[in-house]
Amino acid sequence: PEVVKLPLDWKRLDSPGQTFQKLLVLRCLRPDRMASALGDWIRNTMPNGRDFMDCDGSASFYEILHQSFDDSTNATPLFFILSPGADPVKEVEKLGKKLMGLQPNVNYHNIAMGQGQDVPAINKLELGHKEGHWVMLQNIHLMPSWCKELEKKLNSFVVEGSHVNFRVFLSADPSPGIPIGILEACIKLTNEPPQGLLANLRRAFALFTKEDFEDRDAKVKSILFGLCHFHAVMLERKKFGPLGYNMMYPFSAGDLRDSARVLYNYLEGLSSVKIPWDVLRFLFGDIMYGGHIVDDWDRKMCGTYLNYFMQDELLDETELVPYADGKLCWPSPPPGTHERYLEHIESMPSESPLFFGMHPNAELGFRTAQCKQIFEMLWMLQPKDKGAEDADSQSPMARAEQLCNDFFDEVRDISFPVDDISRSMTDEEKGPFQFVFLQECEYMNVLVFEMSRSLSELQLGFKGELTMSPAMENLAECLYLEQIPPRWAKHAFASTRPLQSWLVNLKDRCEHLNEWVPDPIHIMKVVDISKLFNPQSFLTAIKQLACQDQDPQAANKLELDKLNVYTDVTKRDAKQIDAFAREGTYVTGMFLEGARWDVNGNTLEDSKPKEMFFKMPVVNCKAGLNQDREEKNVYNCPAYCVPTRRPHFVFTAQLRTKQPAAKWVLGGVAIIP
């Protein structure tokens, strides 16, 4: 969309001098394309813009280090800015052995900085300065005060003149404790993965030299290419945010390198025709890459990729785009030379979420979030002490004061008589559901009290009757920036909404509780679990009630810790429900992300274009015994409180599917109440 010519009078914005104005139009119409358009604008407008955007993504880190070393001198250290999983030490040692026959503790000194390492570091620097050795100082950010002494020492070496072969290599995490003088004097390098699946695949394949690759068996070549593709997919999937991973993991080239070594050890000289796929999948998915993975759902996704890629078909030709149903095809290459594999990499079609087993809508979601992040950053950079030039606009403090008054008027009268409701029921009438809703009312009272207290205090501050405290100033800033204040969030329900929308949602939750208050003995026919502070407690109440209602004479009695919540999706919405569920409880408020629900077919289907969420019909939640194995044609779908997912996991829903459940696992399909 960003390259399409504009119609009518707007076509003047396509002229060379108007490209930035066209970005403003694109921001209004297609925010999801904004980041890509800004990248194109930098490439085509700024001097050397293409170098800034594309850099050297197709080169290995060793090649980049070699080029940077050629630019260095005995007075210009190389500074490695560490990224998760990156370890430049091996590449430095490899380069040194090639250039000058590097020998540890002879003409190469590697020191990991920490307590008591300052004196040895200075001694090795003095020795290297005089005799032309290489000195590697790792993690200097751990000693910020000593870094000032390091800066003076390096400056003294420049004045004295060092041996021509003398080189200093420094590494550190991004840290404000590193002196500016050191950063300015160094050539700075980092080893973050490039952006894009193609660039990541190029970088992954470049990790293996042509000579080493050509010496391998045809089976090893095929599996190694599949492993490179898997590595690129795992790295690039993180751009989809919560839809890609519940947590971010520091996958690096070291994981691919170690996996390749395991592959060589298992297959080199293997007499058996059959490849031990199960063993390889376990080593790759549970140890090499799985060693980073903490979340169970992310681990399941990693294993699903390996089950798809690591199979016999990979040795010949197999489809590398999982479950695309013919919408996109890119087969693995047949065994061949190193050049043939490079040619095949360059033949990769345009990148699409289909490569990851995801719906094309996933790109719309992450690019919109990308645009939002860019403009939030620009908004944060705006000066807050000056009003806009427009006379009708409000200053930040005036805007915060107005919102303070509006919010206070909205919440000051909200209160639930928890004690009166509790006294109106006998102990026999108080069941699991009643305790859940009493708890929900108590949660709401605590939240509203904190809101009313802090807002009334801030009103006095605006009037000059109270001195503005840091907490009050923070509240005012949050109101202006449309953010939930931390003190409110401490007592509030999980939410990612902006402040105004959050307040509307709070009032909806109050209305939901007010439906229960007049008749607390009975709960609603359909409970909206998206309006509960703690939906897990309500689902636990379903299991508790199942245990209480069972026949006392039953041979096999139900135990709470052996029960699970199972779901049965109906074909009705909440307004069509006129009676209580025969078993369990009817719930609503569930939205499906990454797929849609076919009401007529009672099954999961692909989302429609630009449909990010699909509202589920009423779901009957009931208790049942835990099952050790997954049922066929059923996708065990995780449900979370908010779109950011972890750590707000609620329960696992069982959704019927005609397609393999693995398709929805890779698609990141989840329920968001």
C-alpha positions as CSV (number, residue, x, y, z in Angstrom):
1,P,0.0,0.0,0.0
2,E,2.8,2.5,0.7
3,V,4.0,2.4,-2.9
4,V,0.6,2.7,-4.6
5,K,0.0,6.1,-6.3
6,L,-2.5,8.3,-4.6
7,P,-5.7,9.3,-6.5
8,L,-7.1,12.7,-7.7
9,D,-5.5,15.8,-6.1
10,W,-3.5,13.7,-3.7
11,K,-1.2,12.4,-6.5
12,R,1.0,15.5,-6.0
13,L,2.3,13.9,-2.9
14,D,4.0,11.2,-5.0
15,S,6.4,13.9,-6.4
16,P,10.0,13.6,-5.0
17,G,9.8,16.6,-2.7
18,Q,6.5,15.5,-1.1
19,T,7.4,12.0,0.1
20,F,7.3,12.9,3.8
21,Q,3.8,14.4,3.4
22,K,2.7,11.1,1.9
23,L,3.8,9.4,5.1
24,L,1.3,11.6,7.0
25,V,-1.5,10.3,4.8
26,L,-0.3,6.7,5.2
27,R,-0.2,7.2,9.0
28,C,-3.9,8.0,9.0
29,L,-5.1,5.3,6.5
30,R,-2.7,2.3,7.1
31,P,-0.7,2.6,10.3
32,D,0.3,-1.1,9.9
33,R,2.5,-0.1,6.9
34,M,4.1,2.9,8.6
35,A,7.4,1.2,9.8
36,S,8.0,-0.3,6.3
37,A,7.3,3.1,4.7
38,L,9.7,4.9,7.1
39,G,12.4,2.4,6.2
40,D,11.9,3.0,2.5
41,W,11.9,6.8,3.1
42,I,15.3,6.5,4.9
43,R,16.7,4.3,2.1
44,N,15.7,6.6,-0.7
45,T,15.9,10.1,0.9
46,M,18.8,10.1,3.4
47,P,22.5,10.0,2.2
48,N,23.7,6.4,2.4
49,G,20.3,5.5,3.8
50,R,20.4,2.0,2.4
51,D,23.6,1.3,4.4
52,F,21.8,2.4,7.6
53,M,18.8,0.1,7.0
54,D,20.3,-3.0,5.5
55,C,23.9,-2.9,7.0
56,D,25.6,-6.3,6.6
57,G,22.9,-8.8,7.4
58,S,24.1,-11.4,4.9
59,A,27.6,-11.6,6.4
60,S,28.7,-13.8,9.3
61,F,29.9,-12.2,12.5
62,Y,33.4,-13.5,11.8
63,E,33.4,-11.7,8.4
64,I,32.2,-8.5,10.0
65,L,34.8,-8.7,12.8
66,H,37.5,-9.3,10.2
67,Q,36.5,-6.2,8.3
68,S,36.3,-4.1,11.5
69,F,39.7,-5.4,12.5
70,D,41.2,-4.1,9.3
71,D,39.9,-0.6,10.3
72,S,41.3,-0.8,13.8
73,T,44.8,0.3,15.0
74,N,46.8,-0.1,18.1
75,A,45.1,3.0,19.4
76,T,41.6,2.0,18.4
77,P,40.0,-0.7,20.6
78,L,37.1,-2.8,19.4
79,F,34.1,-2.6,21.7
80,F,31.4,-5.4,21.6
81,I,28.0,-4.3,22.8
82,L,26.6,-7.6,24.1
83,S,23.2,-8.9,23.1
84,P,21.4,-11.9,24.6
85,G,23.2,-15.1,23.7
86,A,26.1,-13.4,21.9
87,D,29.7,-14.4,22.8
88,P,32.3,-12.6,20.7
89,V,35.3,-14.4,22.4
90,K,35.3,-17.4,20.1
91,E,35.3,-15.2,17.0
92,V,38.1,-13.1,18.4
93,E,40.2,-16.1,19.1
94,K,39.5,-17.6,15.7
95,L,40.6,-14.4,14.0
96,G,43.7,-14.1,16.1
97,K,44.8,-17.7,15.3
98,K,44.4,-17.0,11.6
99,L,46.2,-13.6,11.6
100,M,49.1,-14.0,14.1
101,G,49.0,-17.5,15.6
102,L,47.3,-16.5,18.8
103,Q,48.2,-18.5,21.9
104,P,46.3,-18.0,25.2
105,N,48.5,-16.5,28.0
106,V,51.4,-16.1,25.6
107,N,50.3,-13.3,23.2
108,Y,46.6,-13.3,24.0
109,H,45.1,-12.5,27.4
110,N,41.4,-12.9,28.2
111,I,40.1,-11.5,31.5
112,A,36.5,-11.6,32.7
113,M,36.1,-8.5,34.8
114,G,34.8,-8.6,38.3
115,Q,35.9,-8.0,41.9
116,G,39.7,-8.2,42.2
117,Q,40.3,-8.3,38.4
118,D,41.3,-4.6,38.0
119,V,45.0,-5.1,38.9
120,P,45.5,-8.2,36.6
121,A,43.7,-6.3,33.8
122,I,46.1,-3.3,34.1
123,N,49.1,-5.6,34.2
124,K,48.0,-7.4,31.0
125,L,47.3,-4.1,29.2
126,E,50.8,-2.9,30.1
127,L,52.4,-6.1,28.9
128,G,50.4,-6.1,25.6
129,H,51.1,-2.4,25.0
130,K,54.9,-3.1,25.2
131,E,55.1,-6.4,23.4
132,G,52.2,-6.3,20.9
133,H,49.8,-8.8,22.5
134,W,46.0,-8.9,22.2
135,V,44.0,-8.2,25.4
136,M,40.3,-9.1,25.8
137,L,38.4,-7.5,28.8
138,Q,35.0,-9.0,29.2
139,N,31.9,-7.4,30.9
140,I,33.6,-4.1,31.9
141,H,30.1,-2.8,32.8
142,L,30.4,-4.7,36.0
143,M,33.1,-2.3,37.2
144,P,31.9,1.2,36.2
145,S,34.1,3.1,38.6
146,W,37.2,1.3,37.3
147,C,36.3,2.2,33.7
148,K,37.4,5.7,34.3
149,E,40.9,4.4,35.2
150,L,40.7,2.2,32.1
151,E,40.0,5.3,30.0
152,K,43.0,7.2,31.4
153,K,45.2,4.1,30.8
154,L,44.1,3.8,27.1
155,N,44.7,7.5,26.6
156,S,48.2,7.2,28.0
157,F,49.0,4.4,25.6
158,V,48.0,6.6,22.7
159,V,50.4,9.3,23.9
160,E,53.3,6.9,24.5
161,G,52.7,4.9,21.3
162,S,52.0,1.2,21.5
163,H,53.5,-1.8,19.7
164,V,52.0,-2.0,16.2
165,N,50.4,-5.4,16.9
166,F,48.8,-4.3,20.2
167,R,45.0,-4.7,20.2
168,V,42.4,-4.2,22.9
169,F,39.0,-5.9,22.8
170,L,36.2,-4.8,25.3
171,S,32.8,-6.2,25.8
172,A,29.9,-4.9,27.9
173,D,26.1,-4.8,28.2
174,P,24.5,-1.4,27.4
175,S,25.3,0.6,30.6
176,P,25.4,4.3,31.5
177,G,28.5,3.6,33.7
178,I,30.8,3.3,30.6
179,P,32.7,6.6,30.0
180,I,31.8,8.4,26.8
181,G,35.5,8.7,26.0
182,I,35.9,5.0,25.7
183,L,32.9,4.7,23.5
184,E,34.1,7.5,21.2
185,A,37.6,6.0,20.9
186,C,36.3,2.5,20.0
187,I,35.0,0.7,16.9
188,K,31.6,-0.5,18.2
189,L,30.1,-3.9,17.2
190,T,27.0,-5.8,18.2
191,N,25.8,-9.2,17.0
192,E,22.0,-8.9,17.0
193,P,20.0,-11.0,14.5
194,P,19.2,-9.2,11.3
195,Q,15.5,-8.3,10.6
196,G,13.6,-10.5,8.2
197,L,13.4,-14.3,7.7
198,L,15.6,-14.2,4.6
199,A,18.3,-12.1,6.3
200,N,18.3,-14.5,9.3
201,L,18.5,-17.6,7.0
202,R,21.5,-16.0,5.1
203,R,23.2,-15.3,8.4
204,A,22.5,-18.8,9.8
205,F,23.8,-20.5,6.6
206,A,26.9,-18.2,6.5
207,L,27.9,-19.7,9.9
208,F,29.2,-22.8,8.1
209,T,32.1,-22.4,5.7
210,K,32.0,-23.7,2.1
211,E,34.8,-26.1,2.7
212,D,33.3,-27.6,5.8
213,F,29.8,-27.8,4.2
214,E,31.1,-29.6,1.0
215,D,32.8,-32.3,3.1
216,R,29.5,-33.4,4.6
217,D,27.3,-36.2,3.6
218,A,24.2,-35.4,1.5
219,K,21.9,-36.3,4.5
220,V,23.8,-34.0,6.8
221,K,23.6,-31.2,4.2
222,S,19.8,-31.5,4.0
223,I,19.3,-31.7,7.7
224,L,21.7,-28.8,8.3
225,F,19.7,-26.6,5.9
226,G,16.5,-27.6,7.7
227,L,18.2,-26.7,11.0
228,C,19.2,-23.3,9.6
229,H,15.6,-22.6,8.5
230,F,14.3,-23.7,11.9
231,H,16.8,-21.3,13.5
232,A,15.8,-18.4,11.3
233,V,12.1,-19.1,12.1
234,M,12.7,-19.2,15.8
235,L,14.6,-15.9,15.8
236,E,12.2,-14.0,13.5
237,R,9.0,-15.3,15.2
238,K,9.6,-13.0,18.2
239,K,8.6,-10.0,16.0
240,F,5.0,-11.1,16.3
241,G,5.1,-10.4,20.1
242,P,2.7,-12.4,22.3
243,L,1.3,-14.1,19.2
244,G,4.8,-15.5,18.5
245,Y,6.1,-16.2,22.0
246,N,4.7,-15.8,25.5
247,M,8.3,-14.8,26.6
248,M,11.3,-13.5,24.7
249,Y,14.3,-15.9,24.6
250,P,18.0,-15.2,23.8
251,F,18.4,-17.7,20.9
252,S,21.7,-17.1,19.2
253,A,24.1,-18.4,16.6
254,G,25.7,-20.5,19.4
255,D,22.5,-22.6,19.6
256,L,22.7,-23.3,15.9
257,R,26.4,-24.1,16.0
258,D,26.0,-26.5,19.0
259,S,23.1,-28.2,17.3
260,A,25.2,-28.7,14.2
261,R,27.9,-30.3,16.2
262,V,25.4,-32.7,17.7
263,L,24.1,-33.5,14.2
264,Y,27.7,-34.3,13.0
265,N,28.4,-36.5,16.0
266,Y,25.2,-38.5,15.5
267,L,25.3,-38.9,11.7
268,E,29.0,-39.0,10.7
269,G,29.8,-42.6,10.1
270,L,26.3,-43.7,10.9
271,S,26.0,-47.2,9.5
272,S,22.2,-47.4,10.0
273,V,20.0,-46.2,7.1
274,K,17.4,-44.9,9.5
275,I,18.1,-41.4,11.0
276,P,17.3,-41.1,14.7
277,W,14.8,-38.3,14.3
278,D,13.3,-38.7,17.8
279,V,16.8,-38.3,19.4
280,L,17.6,-35.2,17.2
281,R,14.3,-33.6,17.9
282,F,14.8,-34.1,21.6
283,L,18.3,-32.7,21.6
284,F,17.4,-29.7,19.4
285,G,14.0,-28.9,21.0
286,D,14.5,-29.8,24.7
287,I,18.2,-29.1,25.2
288,M,19.8,-26.7,22.6
289,Y,16.9,-24.4,22.0
290,G,14.6,-25.8,24.7
291,G,17.2,-24.9,27.3
292,H,16.2,-21.3,26.9
293,I,12.4,-21.9,26.9
294,V,10.6,-21.4,30.2
295,D,6.9,-21.3,29.1
296,D,5.2,-24.7,28.4
297,W,3.2,-23.3,25.5
298,D,6.4,-21.9,23.9
299,R,8.1,-25.3,24.4
300,K,5.1,-27.0,22.7
301,M,5.4,-24.7,19.7
302,C,9.1,-25.3,19.4
303,G,8.5,-29.1,19.4
304,T,5.8,-28.7,16.8
305,Y,8.2,-27.0,14.4
306,L,10.7,-29.7,14.8
307,N,8.1,-32.4,14.3
308,Y,7.2,-30.7,11.0
309,F,10.7,-30.1,9.7
310,M,12.8,-33.0,11.1
311,Q,11.5,-36.0,9.2
312,D,12.5,-38.2,6.3
313,E,11.0,-35.9,3.6
314,L,13.6,-33.3,4.5
315,L,16.3,-35.5,2.9
316,D,14.7,-35.1,-0.5
317,E,12.3,-32.2,-0.9
318,T,9.7,-31.1,1.7
319,E,7.5,-28.1,2.0
320,L,9.1,-25.6,4.4
321,V,5.9,-23.5,4.7
322,P,3.8,-25.3,7.3
323,Y,0.1,-25.8,6.9
324,A,-0.3,-23.2,4.2
325,D,-2.8,-25.2,2.2
326,G,-1.1,-24.1,-1.1
327,K,-1.3,-20.4,-0.4
328,L,2.5,-20.2,-0.3
329,C,5.1,-22.8,-1.4
330,W,8.8,-23.0,-0.8
331,P,10.3,-26.5,-0.8
332,S,13.6,-27.5,0.7
333,P,16.4,-27.9,-1.9
334,P,17.6,-31.4,-3.0
335,P,21.1,-32.3,-1.8
336,G,23.7,-30.3,-3.8
337,T,26.7,-28.0,-3.7
338,H,27.1,-25.0,-1.4
339,E,26.3,-22.7,-4.3
340,R,23.0,-24.5,-5.0
341,Y,21.9,-23.9,-1.5
342,L,22.9,-20.2,-1.6
343,E,20.8,-19.9,-4.9
344,H,17.9,-21.6,-3.2
345,I,18.0,-19.2,-0.3
346,E,17.9,-16.2,-2.6
347,S,14.8,-17.8,-4.3
348,M,12.8,-17.4,-1.1
349,P,9.4,-15.8,-1.8
350,S,8.4,-12.5,-0.2
351,E,8.2,-12.9,3.6
352,S,4.8,-13.7,4.9
353,P,3.4,-14.9,8.3
354,L,2.6,-18.1,6.4
355,F,6.3,-19.1,6.7
356,F,5.7,-19.3,10.5
357,G,2.4,-21.3,10.2
358,M,0.5,-18.1,11.1
359,H,-2.4,-16.3,9.5
360,P,-1.5,-13.2,7.3
361,N,-3.4,-11.1,9.9
362,A,-0.5,-11.7,12.2
363,E,1.6,-9.2,10.2
364,L,-1.2,-6.6,10.4
365,G,-1.1,-6.9,14.2
366,F,2.6,-6.7,14.8
367,R,3.1,-3.9,12.3
368,T,0.3,-1.9,13.9
369,A,1.9,-2.4,17.3
370,Q,5.3,-1.4,15.7
371,C,3.7,1.9,14.5
372,K,2.1,2.5,17.9
373,Q,5.5,2.0,19.6
374,I,7.3,4.4,17.3
375,F,4.7,7.2,17.8
376,E,4.5,6.6,21.5
377,M,8.2,7.2,21.6
378,L,7.8,10.4,19.7
379,W,5.0,11.4,22.0
380,M,7.2,10.8,25.1
381,L,10.0,13.0,23.5
382,Q,7.6,16.0,23.3
383,P,8.3,18.8,25.8
384,K,5.7,18.7,28.7
385,D,6.3,22.1,30.1
386,K,4.9,24.0,27.1
387,G,1.5,24.0,25.7
388,A,0.8,23.5,22.0
389,E,0.8,26.6,19.8
390,D,-2.9,26.1,19.2
391,A,-4.7,28.5,21.6
392,D,-7.6,26.1,22.0
393,S,-5.4,23.2,23.3
394,Q,-4.8,22.5,27.0
395,S,-1.5,22.4,28.8
396,P,-0.5,19.0,30.2
397,M,-1.4,20.0,33.8
398,A,-4.8,21.5,32.7
399,R,-5.6,18.3,30.8
400,A,-4.6,16.2,33.8
401,E,-6.8,18.4,36.1
402,Q,-9.8,18.0,33.9
403,L,-9.4,14.2,33.7
404,C,-8.9,14.1,37.5
405,N,-12.3,15.8,38.0
406,D,-14.0,13.7,35.4
407,F,-12.7,10.4,36.8
408,F,-13.5,11.4,40.4
409,D,-17.1,12.1,39.4
410,E,-17.3,8.7,37.8
411,V,-16.0,6.5,40.6
412,R,-16.8,8.3,43.9
413,D,-20.3,6.8,44.3
414,I,-19.3,3.2,43.4
415,S,-19.5,0.9,46.4
416,F,-20.7,-2.6,47.1
417,P,-22.1,-3.5,50.5
418,V,-20.1,-6.7,50.9
419,D,-21.0,-7.2,54.6
420,D,-24.7,-6.7,54.1
421,I,-24.7,-9.1,51.1
422,S,-22.9,-11.7,53.2
423,R,-25.3,-11.3,56.1
424,S,-28.3,-11.7,53.8
425,M,-27.3,-15.4,53.1
426,T,-27.1,-18.3,55.5
427,D,-24.0,-20.4,55.7
428,E,-25.8,-23.2,53.7
429,E,-26.7,-20.7,51.0
430,K,-23.1,-19.6,50.6
431,G,-21.6,-21.8,47.9
432,P,-18.4,-21.6,45.9
433,F,-20.0,-19.1,43.4
434,Q,-21.2,-16.8,46.2
435,F,-17.7,-16.7,47.7
436,V,-16.3,-15.8,44.3
437,F,-18.6,-12.9,43.8
438,L,-18.2,-11.6,47.3
439,Q,-14.5,-11.6,46.7
440,E,-15.0,-9.8,43.4
441,C,-17.0,-7.1,45.1
442,E,-14.3,-6.7,47.7
443,Y,-11.7,-6.3,45.0
444,M,-13.7,-3.6,43.3
445,N,-14.2,-1.7,46.6
446,V,-10.5,-1.7,47.3
447,L,-9.7,-0.4,43.8
448,V,-12.4,2.3,43.8
449,F,-11.3,3.5,47.3
450,E,-7.7,3.9,46.2
451,M,-8.9,5.8,43.0
452,S,-11.2,8.1,45.0
453,R,-8.5,8.8,47.7
454,S,-5.7,9.6,45.2
455,L,-8.0,11.7,42.9
456,S,-9.4,13.7,45.8
457,E,-5.9,14.3,47.0
458,L,-4.7,15.4,43.6
459,Q,-7.7,17.8,43.4
460,L,-6.5,19.5,46.5
461,G,-3.0,19.7,45.0
462,F,-4.3,21.4,41.9
463,K,-6.2,23.9,44.1
464,G,-3.1,24.7,46.1
465,E,-4.4,23.3,49.3
466,L,-1.9,20.5,49.4
467,T,1.8,20.4,48.4
468,M,2.3,18.3,45.3
469,S,4.1,15.1,46.4
470,P,6.0,12.8,43.9
471,A,3.1,10.4,44.0
472,M,0.6,13.1,43.1
473,E,2.9,14.3,40.3
474,N,3.2,10.8,39.0
475,L,-0.6,10.4,39.0
476,A,-1.0,13.7,37.1
477,E,1.5,12.6,34.5
478,C,-0.2,9.2,34.1
479,L,-3.6,11.0,33.6
480,Y,-2.1,13.2,30.9
481,L,-0.3,10.3,29.1
482,E,-3.5,8.1,29.3
483,Q,-1.7,5.5,31.3
484,I,-2.9,3.5,34.3
485,P,-1.2,4.8,37.4
486,P,1.0,2.2,39.2
487,R,-0.9,2.6,42.5
488,W,-4.2,1.8,40.7
489,A,-2.7,-1.1,38.8
490,K,-1.5,-2.6,42.0
491,H,-5.2,-3.2,43.1
492,A,-6.7,-3.4,39.6
493,F,-7.6,-6.2,37.2
494,A,-5.1,-7.2,34.5
495,S,-5.5,-4.9,31.5
496,T,-3.6,-3.4,28.6
497,R,-6.2,-0.7,27.8
498,P,-5.4,3.0,27.7
499,L,-6.8,4.9,30.6
500,Q,-10.1,6.1,29.2
501,S,-11.0,2.7,27.8
502,W,-9.9,1.1,31.1
503,L,-12.4,3.3,33.0
504,V,-15.2,2.3,30.7
505,N,-14.3,-1.3,31.3
506,L,-14.3,-0.8,35.0
507,K,-17.9,0.6,34.9
508,D,-18.9,-2.5,32.8
509,R,-17.5,-4.7,35.5
510,C,-19.5,-2.9,38.1
511,E,-22.7,-3.3,36.1
512,H,-21.9,-7.0,35.9
513,L,-21.6,-7.3,39.6
514,N,-24.8,-5.3,40.1
515,E,-26.7,-8.0,38.2
516,W,-25.7,-10.4,41.0
517,V,-26.2,-8.2,44.1
518,P,-30.0,-8.1,44.2
519,D,-30.2,-12.0,44.3
520,P,-26.9,-13.2,45.7
521,I,-28.1,-16.8,46.2
522,H,-28.3,-17.3,42.5
523,I,-25.6,-16.4,40.0
524,M,-26.4,-15.2,36.4
525,K,-27.4,-17.7,33.8
526,V,-24.4,-16.6,31.8
527,V,-21.3,-15.3,33.6
528,D,-19.0,-12.9,31.7
529,I,-15.6,-14.1,32.9
530,S,-13.9,-11.2,31.1
531,K,-15.4,-8.9,33.7
532,L,-13.9,-10.8,36.7
533,F,-10.7,-9.8,38.6
534,N,-9.8,-13.4,39.1
535,P,-11.5,-15.7,36.5
536,Q,-9.4,-18.7,37.8
537,S,-11.3,-18.6,41.1
538,F,-14.6,-18.9,39.2
539,L,-13.4,-21.9,37.2
540,T,-12.2,-23.5,40.4
541,A,-15.7,-22.9,41.9
542,I,-17.1,-25.0,39.0
543,K,-14.8,-27.9,40.1
544,Q,-15.7,-27.4,43.8
545,L,-19.4,-27.5,43.0
546,A,-18.9,-30.8,41.0
547,C,-17.3,-32.4,44.0
548,Q,-20.1,-31.2,46.4
549,D,-22.9,-32.3,44.1
550,Q,-21.7,-35.8,43.5
551,D,-23.5,-38.8,44.9
552,P,-22.2,-39.6,48.4
553,Q,-22.6,-43.3,47.7
554,A,-20.6,-43.2,44.5
555,A,-17.7,-45.8,44.3
556,N,-15.2,-43.4,42.6
557,K,-15.5,-40.0,44.2
558,L,-14.3,-36.9,42.5
559,E,-11.3,-35.2,44.0
560,L,-10.7,-31.5,43.4
561,D,-7.0,-31.9,42.4
562,K,-7.8,-34.6,39.8
563,L,-10.4,-32.4,38.0
564,N,-10.0,-30.2,35.1
565,V,-12.3,-27.6,33.4
566,Y,-13.6,-28.8,30.0
567,T,-15.4,-26.6,27.4
568,D,-18.3,-27.3,25.1
569,V,-18.9,-24.4,22.7
570,T,-22.7,-23.8,22.0
571,K,-24.3,-22.1,19.0
572,R,-26.0,-19.4,21.0
573,D,-25.0,-16.0,22.3
574,A,-25.8,-14.7,25.8
575,K,-29.2,-13.2,25.0
576,Q,-30.4,-16.6,23.7
577,I,-29.7,-18.4,26.9
578,D,-32.9,-18.7,29.0
579,A,-32.0,-21.4,31.5
580,F,-29.1,-22.5,33.6
581,A,-26.7,-25.1,32.3
582,R,-27.6,-28.7,33.2
583,E,-23.9,-29.3,34.1
584,G,-21.3,-26.7,34.9
585,T,-21.9,-23.1,34.0
586,Y,-22.4,-21.0,30.8
587,V,-19.8,-18.3,30.3
588,T,-19.2,-15.6,27.8
589,G,-16.7,-12.8,27.2
590,M,-14.2,-15.1,25.3
591,F,-12.5,-13.8,22.2
592,L,-10.4,-16.0,19.8
593,E,-7.1,-14.6,18.6
594,G,-5.3,-16.1,15.5
595,A,-8.4,-18.0,14.2
596,R,-12.2,-17.9,14.2
597,W,-15.0,-20.2,15.2
598,D,-17.3,-21.6,12.6
599,V,-20.6,-21.6,14.5
600,N,-22.4,-23.8,12.0
601,G,-19.6,-26.3,11.6
602,N,-18.7,-26.1,15.3
603,T,-15.0,-26.1,14.5
604,L,-12.0,-23.9,14.3
605,E,-11.3,-22.2,11.0
606,D,-8.9,-19.6,9.5
607,S,-9.6,-16.0,10.4
608,K,-11.1,-13.7,7.8
609,P,-8.8,-10.9,6.4
610,K,-8.2,-8.1,8.9
611,E,-10.3,-9.9,11.6
612,M,-7.9,-9.9,14.6
613,F,-10.3,-11.2,17.2
614,F,-13.5,-13.3,17.0
615,K,-16.1,-13.3,19.7
616,M,-16.9,-16.8,20.8
617,P,-20.5,-18.0,21.3
618,V,-21.5,-19.0,24.9
619,V,-19.3,-21.7,26.2
620,N,-20.4,-24.4,28.7
621,C,-17.6,-24.9,31.2
622,K,-17.9,-28.1,33.2
623,A,-15.6,-30.2,35.4
624,G,-14.2,-33.6,34.4
625,L,-11.4,-35.9,35.3
626,N,-7.9,-35.1,33.9
627,Q,-6.9,-36.9,30.7
628,D,-3.4,-38.0,30.2
629,R,-3.4,-37.8,26.4
630,E,-4.7,-35.3,24.0
631,E,-8.0,-36.1,22.2
632,K,-7.9,-36.4,18.5
633,N,-9.4,-33.5,16.4
634,V,-9.3,-31.3,19.5
635,Y,-7.0,-28.2,20.0
636,N,-6.1,-27.5,23.6
637,C,-6.3,-23.7,23.4
638,P,-4.7,-21.6,26.2
639,A,-6.8,-18.7,27.6
640,Y,-5.2,-15.6,29.0
641,C,-6.6,-12.5,30.8
642,V,-5.0,-10.0,28.4
643,P,-3.5,-9.9,24.8
644,T,0.0,-9.8,26.2
645,R,-0.7,-13.3,27.5
646,R,1.9,-14.5,30.0
647,P,1.8,-14.4,33.1
648,H,-2.0,-14.1,33.0
649,F,-2.8,-17.7,32.1
650,V,-6.4,-18.7,33.0
651,F,-7.1,-22.2,31.8
652,T,-7.0,-24.6,28.8
653,A,-10.1,-24.7,26.5
654,Q,-10.9,-27.7,24.3
655,L,-11.9,-26.6,20.8
656,R,-12.8,-28.9,18.0
657,T,-10.9,-28.8,14.7
658,K,-11.0,-30.6,11.4
659,Q,-7.4,-29.6,10.7
660,P,-4.3,-30.8,12.6
661,A,-4.0,-29.2,16.1
662,A,-0.4,-28.5,15.2
663,K,-1.6,-25.8,12.7
664,W,-3.2,-23.8,15.6
665,V,-0.2,-24.3,17.8
666,L,2.1,-22.7,15.2
667,G,-0.6,-20.0,14.6
668,G,-0.4,-18.9,18.2
669,V,-4.2,-19.3,18.6
670,A,-5.4,-18.4,22.1
671,I,-8.5,-17.2,23.9
672,I,-8.5,-13.8,25.4
673,P,-11.4,-13.3,27.9
